[in-house]
Amino acid sequence: MMMKVSIPVEAGNKGVKEGTLPKTVIGFVELMKPEACYFATEGGKRTPFFFFDLQDPTMIPTIAEPFFMTLNASIQPSPALNLEAMTA
């Protein structure tokens, strides 16, 4: 799974100042143990991309809610395969 998280500027600034942005990201990483995390900007917004194995689709609300609640973020989950899975 690839999950793109788009964080509005104001909420991101507040999250950096108050420490909720790194805390939210670290909480996600500890829970889902992504294979890769990339942090970029897209459309002027802080935009992390997480690549992880989603064993159970019912986990999507659990992993998305902290980003919604603490950072006013939008979430875009997309199915993704790594090269090994694609060639298997």
N, CA, C and O atoms as a DFTB+ gen file, in Angstrom:
352 C
 N C O
     1  1       0.846      -1.164       0.000
     2  2       0.000       0.000       0.000
     3  2       0.896       1.232       0.000
     4  3       1.925       1.273       0.675
     5  1       0.485       2.228      -0.766
     6  2       1.107       3.537      -0.665
     7  2       0.048       4.461      -0.072
     8  3      -1.093       4.488      -0.534
     9  1       0.431       5.211       0.946
    10  2      -0.489       6.170       1.526
    11  2       0.153       7.552       1.449
    12  3       1.220       7.799       2.011
    13  1      -0.536       8.444       0.733
    14  2      -0.094       9.836       0.640
    15  2      -0.886      10.628       1.669
    16  3      -2.111      10.533       1.737
    17  1      -0.169      11.410       2.467
    18  2      -0.789      12.235       3.504
    19  2      -0.503      13.691       3.149
    20  3       0.656      14.101       3.086
    21  1      -1.539      14.459       2.922
    22  2      -1.387      15.863       2.561
    23  2      -1.782      16.726       3.761
    24  3      -2.927      16.695       4.213
    25  1      -0.817      17.494       4.265
    26  2      -1.016      18.262       5.495
    27  2      -1.102      19.746       5.155
    28  3      -0.138      20.308       4.633
    29  1      -2.228      20.394       5.436
    30  2      -2.345      21.827       5.164
    31  2      -1.254      22.623       5.902
    32  3      -0.815      22.234       6.984
    33  1      -0.830      23.731       5.302
    34  2       0.288      24.507       5.834
    35  2       0.063      24.923       7.291
    36  3       0.931      24.709       8.136
    37  1      -1.089      25.511       7.583
    38  2      -1.334      26.011       8.939
    39  2      -1.303      24.876       9.963
    40  3      -0.681      25.003      11.018
    41  1      -1.968      23.782       9.651
    42  2      -1.989      22.642      10.568
    43  2      -0.600      22.029      10.700
    44  3      -0.222      21.583      11.784
    45  1       0.162      22.002       9.612
    46  2       1.523      21.479       9.658
    47  2       2.425      22.356      10.507
    48  3       3.217      21.850      11.301
    49  1       2.309      23.672      10.345
    50  2       3.108      24.586      11.157
    51  2       2.803      24.411      12.641
    52  3       3.712      24.364      13.471
    53  1       1.525      24.317      12.963
    54  2       1.111      24.108      14.347
    55  2       1.640      22.761      14.859
    56  3       2.102      22.654      15.995
    57  1       1.564      21.736      13.997
    58  2       2.047      20.409      14.371
    59  2       3.538      20.371      14.634
    60  3       4.001      19.641      15.510
    61  1       4.294      21.159      13.873
    62  2       5.738      21.235      14.106
    63  2       6.001      21.954      15.430
    64  3       6.787      21.481      16.250
    65  1       5.348      23.087      15.636
    66  2       5.553      23.870      16.860
    67  2       5.160      23.097      18.117
    68  3       5.855      23.156      19.131
    69  1       4.048      22.376      18.045
    70  2       3.545      21.660      19.221
    71  2       4.077      20.237      19.339
    72  3       3.866      19.582      20.360
    73  1       4.761      19.753      18.311
    74  2       5.322      18.405      18.343
    75  2       4.368      17.313      17.906
    76  3       4.730      16.137      17.933
    77  1       3.133      17.676      17.496
    78  2       2.178      16.638      17.112
    79  2       2.478      16.045      15.737
    80  3       2.114      14.898      15.476
    81  1       3.128      16.795      14.859
    82  2       3.435      16.244      13.533
    83  2       4.423      15.085      13.653
    84  3       4.119      13.991      13.177
    85  1       5.603      15.280      14.274
    86  2       6.501      14.120      14.386
    87  2       5.915      13.000      15.241
    88  3       6.152      11.825      14.962
    89  1       5.161      13.346      16.267
    90  2       4.554      12.315      17.111
    91  2       3.564      11.470      16.314
    92  3       3.520      10.251      16.479
    93  1       2.779      12.097      15.463
    94  2       1.806      11.382      14.642
    95  2       2.508      10.477      13.640
    96  3       2.111       9.327      13.454
    97  1       3.552      10.993      12.993
    98  2       4.309      10.196      12.023
    99  2       4.973       9.004      12.714
   100  3       4.901       7.879      12.219
   101  1       5.610       9.247      13.842
   102  2       6.284       8.159      14.565
   103  2       5.276       7.110      15.032
   104  3       5.561       5.913      14.983
   105  1       4.097       7.552      15.485
   106  2       3.056       6.601      15.889
   107  2       2.639       5.699      14.734
   108  3       2.460       4.493      14.909
   109  1       2.486       6.296      13.548
   110  2       2.147       5.506      12.371
   111  2       3.263       4.512      12.045
   112  3       3.003       3.335      11.793
   113  1       4.492       4.993      12.053
   114  2       5.643       4.140      11.713
   115  2       5.757       2.976      12.691
   116  3       6.010       1.844      12.280
   117  1       5.573       3.243      13.974
   118  2       5.653       2.161      14.963
   119  2       4.529       1.142      14.787
   120  3       4.731      -0.053      15.007
   121  1       3.350       1.611      14.393
   122  2       2.207       0.708      14.213
   123  2       2.319      -0.119      12.935
   124  3       2.129      -1.335      12.964
   125  1       2.627       0.536      11.813
   126  2       2.562      -0.138      10.515
   127  2       3.914      -0.607       9.971
   128  3       3.956      -1.387       9.019
   129  1       4.999      -0.149      10.552
   130  2       6.348      -0.557      10.144
   131  2       6.526      -0.478       8.620
   132  3       6.790      -1.493       7.976
   133  1       6.384       0.723       8.042
   134  2       6.480       0.854       6.585
   135  2       7.846       0.446       6.048
   136  3       8.866       0.581       6.724
   137  1       7.838      -0.059       4.807
   138  2       9.075      -0.407       4.119
   139  2       9.863       0.840       3.763
   140  3      11.093       0.822       3.739
   141  1       9.141       1.937       3.483
   142  2       9.789       3.201       3.122
   143  2       8.887       4.364       3.499
   144  3       7.661       4.253       3.493
   145  1       9.521       5.478       3.826
   146  2       8.815       6.739       4.116
   147  2       9.562       7.845       3.368
   148  3      10.781       7.972       3.480
   149  1       8.830       8.620       2.623
   150  2       9.419       9.764       1.917
   151  2       8.636      11.005       2.296
   152  3       7.410      10.978       2.405
   153  1       9.362      12.093       2.494
   154  2       8.741      13.350       2.892
   155  2       9.056      14.387       1.832
   156  3      10.218      14.651       1.527
   157  1       7.999      14.976       1.273
   158  2       8.143      15.914       0.170
   159  2       7.113      17.033       0.336
   160  3       6.374      17.082       1.319
   161  1       7.087      17.914      -0.639
   162  2       6.007      18.889      -0.708
   163  2       5.254      18.641      -1.999
   164  3       5.839      18.274      -3.018
   165  1       3.959      18.843      -1.941
   166  2       3.118      18.727      -3.129
   167  2       2.042      19.794      -3.013
   168  3       1.302      19.826      -2.030
   169  1       1.951      20.651      -3.989
   170  2       0.972      21.731      -3.938
   171  2       1.208      22.666      -2.769
   172  3       0.264      23.259      -2.249
   173  1       2.464      22.805      -2.347
   174  2       2.802      23.673      -1.233
   175  2       2.509      23.102       0.139
   176  3       2.649      23.804       1.141
   177  1       2.104      21.839       0.207
   178  2       1.767      21.202       1.484
   179  2       2.816      20.148       1.842
   180  3       3.402      19.521       0.960
   181  1       3.040      19.964       3.122
   182  2       3.886      18.852       3.574
   183  2       3.166      17.563       3.166
   184  3       1.981      17.385       3.448
   185  1       3.895      16.677       2.505
   186  2       3.259      15.477       1.966
   187  2       4.150      14.256       2.172
   188  3       5.028      13.986       1.353
   189  1       3.933      13.524       3.247
   190  2       4.648      12.254       3.393
   191  2       3.998      11.150       2.548
   192  3       2.783      11.117       2.352
   193  1       4.848      10.259       2.063
   194  2       4.419       9.065       1.337
   195  2       4.930       7.866       2.120
   196  3       6.125       7.755       2.392
   197  1       4.023       6.976       2.477
   198  2       4.382       5.783       3.233
   199  2       4.079       4.553       2.385
   200  3       3.021       4.463       1.764
   201  1       5.007       3.619       2.366
   202  2       4.839       2.354       1.648
   203  2       4.885       1.235       2.677
   204  3       5.885       1.064       3.374
   205  1       3.795       0.468       2.772
   206  2       3.697      -0.546       3.815
   207  2       2.801      -1.680       3.364
   208  3       2.036      -1.550       2.408
   209  1       2.910      -2.801       4.072
   210  2       2.091      -3.973       3.796
   211  2       0.806      -3.849       4.609
   212  3       0.836      -3.898       5.839
   213  1      -0.302      -3.692       3.930
   214  2      -1.605      -3.596       4.606
   215  2      -2.249      -4.977       4.570
   216  3      -2.821      -5.382       3.557
   217  1      -2.152      -5.687       5.672
   218  2      -2.702      -7.035       5.765
   219  2      -4.216      -7.032       5.846
   220  3      -4.874      -7.951       5.357
   221  1      -4.776      -5.982       6.473
   222  2      -6.209      -5.944       6.735
   223  2      -6.761      -4.563       6.376
   224  3      -6.446      -3.588       7.059
   225  1      -7.572      -4.455       5.327
   226  2      -8.102      -3.154       4.918
   227  2      -8.924      -2.443       5.990
   228  3      -9.101      -1.226       5.926
   229  1      -9.425      -3.185       6.969
   230  2     -10.182      -2.534       8.034
   231  2      -9.284      -1.683       8.932
   232  3      -9.784      -0.962       9.795
   233  1      -7.973      -1.757       8.743
   234  2      -7.021      -0.933       9.498
   235  2      -6.955       0.504       8.969
   236  3      -6.423       1.384       9.645
   237  1      -7.488       0.747       7.770
   238  2      -7.369       2.088       7.175
   239  2      -7.912       3.175       8.098
   240  3      -7.218       4.173       8.294
   241  1      -9.093       3.051       8.669
   242  2      -9.541       4.107       9.587
   243  2      -8.600       4.300      10.783
   244  3      -8.351       5.430      11.204
   245  1      -8.088       3.214      11.318
   246  2      -7.182       3.291      12.470
   247  2      -5.907       4.040      12.134
   248  3      -5.421       4.830      12.943
   249  1      -5.357       3.800      10.945
   250  2      -4.103       4.468      10.594
   251  2      -4.330       5.886      10.074
   252  3      -3.439       6.730      10.173
   253  1      -5.501       6.152       9.526
   254  2      -5.775       7.484       8.982
   255  2      -6.234       8.480      10.043
   256  3      -5.904       9.663       9.965
   257  1      -6.982       8.018      11.020
   258  2      -7.612       8.924      11.994
   259  2      -6.636       9.849      12.711
   260  3      -6.946      11.031      12.860
   261  1      -5.476       9.381      13.163
   262  2      -4.548      10.317      13.812
   263  2      -4.117      11.471      12.890
   264  3      -3.942      12.600      13.348
   265  1      -3.950      11.187      11.614
   266  2      -3.592      12.250      10.671
   267  2      -4.758      13.220      10.491
   268  3      -4.547      14.430      10.397
   269  1      -5.972      12.704      10.442
   270  2      -7.153      13.564      10.342
   271  2      -7.282      14.461      11.576
   272  3      -7.431      15.679      11.469
   273  1      -7.222      13.835      12.731
   274  2      -7.524      14.540      13.978
   275  2      -6.431      15.519      14.408
   276  3      -6.739      16.622      14.860
   277  1      -5.178      15.139      14.277
   278  2      -4.107      15.995      14.797
   279  2      -3.557      16.974      13.770
   280  3      -3.016      18.014      14.144
   281  1      -3.686      16.661      12.474
   282  2      -3.036      17.485      11.450
   283  2      -3.989      17.979      10.369
   284  3      -3.554      18.607       9.405
   285  1      -5.276      17.707      10.516
   286  2      -6.264      18.116       9.511
   287  2      -5.846      17.662       8.106
   288  3      -6.100      18.348       7.117
   289  1      -5.210      16.511       8.041
   290  2      -4.647      16.007       6.790
   291  2      -5.696      15.289       5.946
   292  3      -6.716      14.823       6.454
   293  1      -5.423      15.214       4.663
   294  2      -6.197      14.341       3.790
   295  2      -5.324      13.129       3.482
   296  3      -4.099      13.229       3.416
   297  1      -5.967      11.996       3.299
   298  2      -5.283      10.719       3.110
   299  2      -5.688      10.135       1.769
   300  3      -6.862      10.145       1.401
   301  1      -4.704       9.626       1.045
   302  2      -5.006       8.950      -0.207
   303  2      -4.279       7.608      -0.226
   304  3      -3.114       7.542      -0.620
   305  1      -4.961       6.530       0.201
   306  2      -4.343       5.206       0.115
   307  2      -4.465       4.663      -1.314
   308  3      -5.497       4.828      -1.964
   309  1      -3.419       4.027      -1.782
   310  2      -3.421       3.445      -3.131
   311  2      -2.729       2.093      -3.086
   312  3      -1.657       1.969      -2.495
   313  1      -3.320       1.084      -3.697
   314  2      -2.619      -0.191      -3.779
   315  2      -1.301      -0.013      -4.528
   316  3      -1.237       0.716      -5.518
   317  1      -0.255      -0.678      -4.053
   318  2       1.056      -0.591      -4.688
   319  2       1.768      -1.910      -4.500
   320  3       1.577      -2.594      -3.494
   321  1       2.587      -2.264      -5.464
   322  2       3.393      -3.494      -5.391
   323  2       4.858      -3.127      -5.512
   324  3       5.218      -2.220      -6.263
   325  1       5.708      -3.835      -4.770
   326  2       7.140      -3.694      -5.022
   327  2       7.526      -4.641      -6.144
   328  3       6.715      -5.455      -6.585
   329  1       8.755      -4.536      -6.601
   330  2       9.191      -5.338      -7.743
   331  2       9.082      -6.832      -7.461
   332  3       8.683      -7.607      -8.330
   333  1       9.435      -7.228      -6.253
   334  2       9.380      -8.657      -5.889
   335  2       7.949      -9.181      -5.984
   336  3       7.731     -10.268      -6.520
   337  1       6.984      -8.440      -5.483
   338  2       5.592      -8.885      -5.534
   339  2       5.060      -8.891      -6.962
   340  3       4.266      -9.758      -7.330
   341  1       5.494      -7.932      -7.760
   342  2       5.006      -7.845      -9.127
   343  2       5.523      -8.986      -9.986
   344  3       4.827      -9.436     -10.896
   345  1       6.729      -9.460      -9.713
   346  2       7.320     -10.495     -10.548
   347  2       7.100     -11.892      -9.982
   348  3       7.558     -12.870     -10.573
   349  1       6.418     -12.007      -8.863
   350  2       6.175     -13.316      -8.252
   351  2       5.115     -14.082      -9.012
   352  3       4.780     -15.207      -8.640
